[in-house]
Amino acid sequence: MVVSLKANKKRVIAFLVLAAVVVGACIFLRMDGQQEPQEPQEVVGETNEERVAFLESFGWQVEAQAAETREVMIPAEFNDVYTAYNAMQQAQGFDLLPYAGQVCTQYKYKINNYPDKTEVYATLLVYGRIVIGGDVACAEVDGFMHGFASDSARYGETTVNTTKSPASSAPIESAPAQSTAAESIPAEPVQEEGAAESTTGDLWPEEAYPTD
Protein backbone atom coordinates (compact mmCIF):
# COMPACT_ATOMS: atom_id res chain seq x y z
CA MET A 1 0.00 0.00 0.00
CA VAL A 2 1.40 3.35 -1.06
CA VAL A 3 0.60 6.44 1.12
CA SER A 4 0.87 9.82 -0.53
CA LEU A 5 2.65 12.20 1.87
CA LYS A 6 1.76 15.10 -0.39
CA ALA A 7 -1.96 14.36 -0.15
CA ASN A 8 -1.75 13.99 3.63
CA LYS A 9 0.07 17.30 3.95
CA LYS A 10 -2.69 19.09 2.00
CA ARG A 11 -5.33 17.57 4.26
CA VAL A 12 -3.44 18.62 7.37
CA ILE A 13 -3.09 22.20 6.11
CA ALA A 14 -6.77 22.35 5.18
CA PHE A 15 -7.74 21.06 8.61
CA LEU A 16 -5.54 23.62 10.37
CA VAL A 17 -7.01 26.46 8.30
CA LEU A 18 -10.57 25.32 9.09
CA ALA A 19 -9.75 25.01 12.79
CA ALA A 20 -8.27 28.52 12.85
CA VAL A 21 -11.44 29.94 11.24
CA VAL A 22 -13.69 28.17 13.77
CA VAL A 23 -11.61 29.31 16.77
CA GLY A 24 -11.52 32.90 15.46
CA ALA A 25 -15.29 32.94 15.00
CA CYS A 26 -15.84 31.64 18.54
CA ILE A 27 -13.54 34.29 20.02
CA PHE A 28 -15.31 37.05 18.08
CA LEU A 29 -18.78 35.91 19.17
CA ARG A 30 -17.67 35.64 22.81
CA MET A 31 -16.18 39.15 22.79
CA ASP A 32 -19.28 40.52 21.10
CA GLY A 33 -21.51 38.91 23.74
CA GLN A 34 -19.46 40.45 26.56
CA GLN A 35 -19.96 44.05 25.40
CA GLU A 36 -21.48 46.26 28.07
CA PRO A 37 -25.12 47.27 27.49
CA GLN A 38 -25.76 50.69 26.04
CA GLU A 39 -26.83 53.42 28.45
CA PRO A 40 -30.41 54.72 27.93
CA GLN A 41 -30.45 57.67 25.60
CA GLU A 42 -30.76 60.95 27.48
CA VAL A 43 -33.33 63.52 26.43
CA VAL A 44 -31.49 66.81 26.11
CA GLY A 45 -33.54 69.94 26.77
CA GLU A 46 -30.89 72.58 27.35
CA THR A 47 -31.96 74.97 24.59
CA ASN A 48 -35.37 76.21 23.55
CA GLU A 49 -34.94 74.54 20.15
CA GLU A 50 -34.24 71.17 21.80
CA ARG A 51 -37.28 71.46 24.05
CA VAL A 52 -39.59 72.45 21.19
CA ALA A 53 -38.24 69.64 19.00
CA PHE A 54 -38.83 67.15 21.82
CA LEU A 55 -42.47 68.19 22.17
CA GLU A 56 -42.97 68.22 18.40
CA SER A 57 -41.76 64.61 18.29
CA PHE A 58 -45.05 63.72 20.00
CA GLY A 59 -47.04 65.55 17.34
CA TRP A 60 -47.69 68.75 19.30
CA GLN A 61 -47.59 72.17 17.71
CA VAL A 62 -46.36 74.51 20.42
CA GLU A 63 -45.60 78.20 20.67
CA ALA A 64 -42.05 79.08 19.66
CA GLN A 65 -41.21 80.33 23.16
CA ALA A 66 -42.15 79.09 26.60
CA ALA A 67 -45.16 80.81 28.12
CA GLU A 68 -43.61 80.45 31.58
CA THR A 69 -40.17 79.60 32.95
CA ARG A 70 -39.36 79.24 36.63
CA GLU A 71 -37.23 77.30 39.06
CA VAL A 72 -38.97 74.61 41.11
CA MET A 73 -37.83 72.18 43.76
CA ILE A 74 -38.65 68.49 43.63
CA PRO A 75 -39.82 67.73 47.20
CA ALA A 76 -37.39 65.80 49.38
CA GLU A 77 -40.31 63.66 50.54
CA PHE A 78 -43.24 62.87 48.25
CA ASN A 79 -46.80 63.25 49.50
CA ASP A 80 -49.75 61.53 47.81
CA VAL A 81 -49.89 64.13 45.03
CA TYR A 82 -46.22 63.82 44.12
CA THR A 83 -46.29 60.03 44.47
CA ALA A 84 -49.17 59.81 41.99
CA TYR A 85 -47.46 62.30 39.69
CA ASN A 86 -44.22 60.32 39.76
CA ALA A 87 -46.13 57.13 38.94
CA MET A 88 -47.26 58.89 35.77
CA GLN A 89 -43.63 59.88 35.09
CA GLN A 90 -42.45 56.29 35.52
CA ALA A 91 -45.13 55.16 33.07
CA GLN A 92 -43.49 57.29 30.38
CA GLY A 93 -39.91 56.32 31.24
CA PHE A 94 -38.87 59.03 33.71
CA ASP A 95 -38.44 59.02 37.50
CA LEU A 96 -38.26 62.02 39.82
CA LEU A 97 -37.14 60.08 42.90
CA PRO A 98 -33.40 60.42 42.10
CA TYR A 99 -33.92 64.22 41.99
CA ALA A 100 -35.81 64.54 45.29
CA GLY A 101 -34.75 67.75 47.03
CA GLN A 102 -33.09 69.13 43.90
CA VAL A 103 -33.89 72.38 42.10
CA CYS A 104 -34.70 72.18 38.40
CA THR A 105 -36.19 74.47 35.76
CA GLN A 106 -39.81 74.22 34.67
CA TYR A 107 -40.72 75.26 31.12
CA LYS A 108 -44.37 75.56 30.09
CA TYR A 109 -45.33 75.67 26.39
CA LYS A 110 -48.81 76.30 25.01
CA ILE A 111 -50.09 73.56 22.70
CA ASN A 112 -52.05 74.86 19.71
CA ASN A 113 -53.32 71.62 18.18
CA TYR A 114 -54.80 69.64 21.08
CA PRO A 115 -58.15 68.16 19.87
CA ASP A 116 -61.21 70.09 21.10
CA LYS A 117 -59.21 71.97 23.75
CA THR A 118 -57.59 75.41 23.73
CA GLU A 119 -55.99 75.91 27.15
CA VAL A 120 -53.54 73.00 27.07
CA TYR A 121 -49.88 73.30 28.07
CA ALA A 122 -46.90 71.01 27.90
CA THR A 123 -44.60 71.28 30.90
CA LEU A 124 -40.98 70.16 30.90
CA LEU A 125 -38.75 69.63 33.93
CA VAL A 126 -35.09 70.14 33.05
CA TYR A 127 -32.24 69.36 35.44
CA GLY A 128 -28.96 70.75 34.15
CA ARG A 129 -29.38 70.00 30.47
CA ILE A 130 -31.49 66.84 30.72
CA VAL A 131 -35.28 66.48 30.63
CA ILE A 132 -36.23 64.53 33.75
CA GLY A 133 -40.03 64.60 33.42
CA GLY A 134 -43.07 66.60 32.52
CA ASP A 135 -46.67 66.43 31.39
CA VAL A 136 -49.44 67.72 29.19
CA ALA A 137 -52.23 69.37 31.16
CA CYS A 138 -55.44 71.26 30.49
CA ALA A 139 -56.02 74.37 32.58
CA GLU A 140 -59.81 74.31 32.15
CA VAL A 141 -62.20 73.41 34.98
CA ASP A 142 -62.77 69.89 33.63
CA GLY A 143 -59.12 69.55 32.76
CA PHE A 144 -56.76 66.61 32.72
CA MET A 145 -53.10 65.68 32.98
CA HIS A 146 -51.16 62.96 31.18
CA GLY A 147 -47.67 62.21 29.89
CA PHE A 148 -46.13 63.76 26.82
CA ALA A 149 -47.79 61.37 24.35
CA SER A 150 -51.52 61.76 23.74
CA ASP A 151 -52.13 58.09 24.60
CA SER A 152 -49.84 57.97 27.64
CA ALA A 153 -50.95 57.29 31.21
CA ARG A 154 -53.04 59.93 32.89
CA TYR A 155 -52.56 61.28 36.38
CA GLY A 156 -54.14 58.90 38.88
CA GLU A 157 -54.25 55.92 36.51
CA THR A 158 -50.93 54.31 37.47
CA THR A 159 -49.44 52.97 40.69
CA VAL A 160 -45.96 53.94 41.79
CA ASN A 161 -43.01 51.56 41.95
CA THR A 162 -40.31 52.99 44.20
CA THR A 163 -37.69 50.51 42.99
CA LYS A 164 -37.73 51.52 39.34
CA SER A 165 -34.66 52.95 37.70
CA PRO A 166 -34.95 56.17 35.63
CA ALA A 167 -36.03 55.86 31.99
CA SER A 168 -35.63 52.10 31.82
CA SER A 169 -38.73 50.25 33.09
CA ALA A 170 -42.23 49.56 31.89
CA PRO A 171 -45.21 51.01 33.80
CA ILE A 172 -47.31 49.09 36.28
CA GLU A 173 -50.95 49.67 35.39
CA SER A 174 -53.82 49.82 37.86
CA ALA A 175 -57.52 50.39 37.58
CA PRO A 176 -58.29 53.87 36.16
CA ALA A 177 -59.05 56.52 38.75
CA GLN A 178 -60.88 59.79 38.34
CA SER A 179 -58.59 62.38 36.75
CA THR A 180 -57.91 65.59 38.66
CA ALA A 181 -57.58 68.87 36.77
CA ALA A 182 -54.36 70.81 37.21
CA GLU A 183 -52.73 73.93 35.84
CA SER A 184 -49.17 72.74 36.26
CA ILE A 185 -47.02 69.85 37.39
CA PRO A 186 -46.77 69.05 41.10
CA ALA A 187 -43.46 70.77 41.75
CA GLU A 188 -42.91 73.22 44.56
CA PRO A 189 -41.76 76.68 43.43
CA VAL A 190 -38.52 77.84 45.01
CA GLN A 191 -39.37 80.41 47.65
CA GLU A 192 -37.38 83.54 48.33
CA GLU A 193 -35.39 83.55 51.55
CA GLY A 194 -37.58 84.53 54.48
CA ALA A 195 -40.85 83.76 52.68
CA ALA A 196 -43.53 82.10 54.79
CA GLU A 197 -44.07 78.40 54.20
CA SER A 198 -47.48 77.20 53.13
CA THR A 199 -49.61 75.49 55.76
CA THR A 200 -52.33 74.27 53.41
CA GLY A 201 -53.08 70.62 52.74
CA ASP A 202 -52.49 68.48 49.69
CA LEU A 203 -53.67 71.03 47.14
CA TRP A 204 -52.32 71.44 43.67
CA PRO A 205 -49.08 73.43 43.86
CA GLU A 206 -50.45 76.42 41.97
CA GLU A 207 -53.00 76.77 44.76
CA ALA A 208 -50.91 75.66 47.73
CA TYR A 209 -47.63 77.49 47.27
CA PRO A 210 -47.03 81.21 46.72
CA THR A 211 -45.31 82.05 43.45
CA ASP A 212 -44.40 85.70 44.10
N, C-alpha and C positions, 0 to 999 in steps of 0.2 A: 504493500500500500504506500502510495507516494503522497506526502502532505506538502501542500504549497505554502511555504513560509510567507510568500508575498501576499497571498490571499488572506492569510491569518492576520498579517500586519494591517491590512486595510480594514479588516473587521474590528480590530482593536482600536484603531484611530477613530473609526466611525462611532464606536461605543463610547469612547472618551469624550468626543464632541457632543454626543447626545446627553451624556451625563452632566457635562458642564452647563448645557442649556437648561436642563431640568433644575439643577441646583441654583443657577442664577435666577430662574423664574420664582423659585420658592423663597429665596432671600428677598427679592423685590416685593412679593406679595406680603411677606411678614413685616417688612419695613413700612409698607403702605398701610397695613392694618394697625400699626402702632402709632400712627400720627395722632396728635392731640386734637380733640374736637374743636371746631371753630367757635369762637365767642359769638353770642347773639349780636346781631347788627344793632348799633346804637342809632337812635333817632336824634339827629342834630337839629336844634332849633335856636341857634345862636343869633342868626340874622332874621330880619323881617321876611326876606325872600324865602328862607328855608322854612319858616313857620307857615307861610302862605302856601308854599308848595306841598307841605305835609298835609294840610287840610284839604287842598285841592285833590290830593291823591285819593280821597274818600268820595270825591264827586261834588264837594261843596264849592260854591262860588261865594267868596268872602270879600269884604271890603279890603282895599289895598293896604290900609293901615289899621292897627289895633284901635278899637274904640276905647279901650281902657288898659292901662299898664300899672301894676303896683307890686310891691313886695309883700309876700305873705309867709307865714310860718306854719309848717306842718306841725301839728300838735305833738308834744313828746309822748302823751298818752291819748289813745283814741277813745272817744266816747261812742255811743251807739251810732250817731250820725256819721262820724268819720270811719267807723268800722264798716258800715254799709257802703259808704262811698268807696272805700278801698277794695271791697269785694267786687264792685263794678270795675275798678281799675285792673284788678287781677284777671277778670274775665276778658279784658282786651290786651293782656300781656304786660301790664305795668304793675308796680307795687310801691306804695308810699311808705311802707314800714321801715325800709332802710334809711329813709330821709326824715324820720320822726325827730322833731326838735330843730330841724334845719330851716333856714330861710331860703326861699326860692322866688322866682319872678312869675307873676300871673299875667298872661296876655289874653285879652278877650276880643274876638273878631265877630262882626255881625255877618250872619249867613243870609244871602239874598235869594237862595233858590230852594229853601225848605218847603216841601209840599204843604199847601193850605195854611201856612203859618208865616208871620212877618217878624215877630220879635223873638228870633232864635239866634243864639250866640254860641260860638265855639270857644272854649276856654282851654288854654295850654298852660301847664306848669313846667317851667324850665329851671333846672338846677345847673349852674355853670353854663354849659353849652348844650346840655342834653335834655330832651323832653322826657319827663318822668311820669306824666299823667295828664289827665284832662277830661273834658266832656263836651257834649252838645246839650244845651238846655234852653227851654222856652221860658221867657219871662212873663208870660200871660198867666192869668189867674188859674186856668186849668192846664198849666204847663206840665213839663216833663223833663227828665234828664236821662241821657244814655251815653254810651261811649262814642268814640269818634265816628264809627261806621253807623249808617242808618239802621242796620239790622243787629247792632250789638246789644249787649245786656243793658237793661234799664236799671236805674237806681231802685233798690229794694227787691230786685228779682234774683239776686245771687247771694250765696252764703260765703263768708270769708274763710280763707284757709291761711292761718298764720305761719305755716311752714313753707309756703311757696317761695321760690326764688324769683327775682325780678325778670320780667319779659321772657319767661321760659316755660310756663306751665299752662295747661288747659284749665278752663273755669270749672267750678263745681256748681251745677245748676240746682236750684230749689224751686218750690212751687212759687208762681208769680205772686207778688204782693202789690198792694195798691201803690201807685207811683205818687210821689210827693213833688209838687212844683217847687222850683228854686230859681233864683236869679243868677247864682254863681256857684262855683264849686265850694265844698266845705273846707275852706282853708282860712285860718285866722289871720287877719291883717296885722302887720307889725305895728305896734303902738309906739307912739313917741314916749320918750323917757318922762316919767312922772304922770302919765295918763292913767286914769282910773280904770281898773279891771272891771269887766262886765260881771254881773251877778245873776244874769238871767239863766234860764234853763237851756235845754237842748233845742234851741231855735236854729233856723238857718243862719249862717254867719252874717249875711247882709243885715239881718234883723238883730242879731245878738251882740255884735261887736261894733264899736264906733270906728268909722273910717276917716274921720277928720283929725 
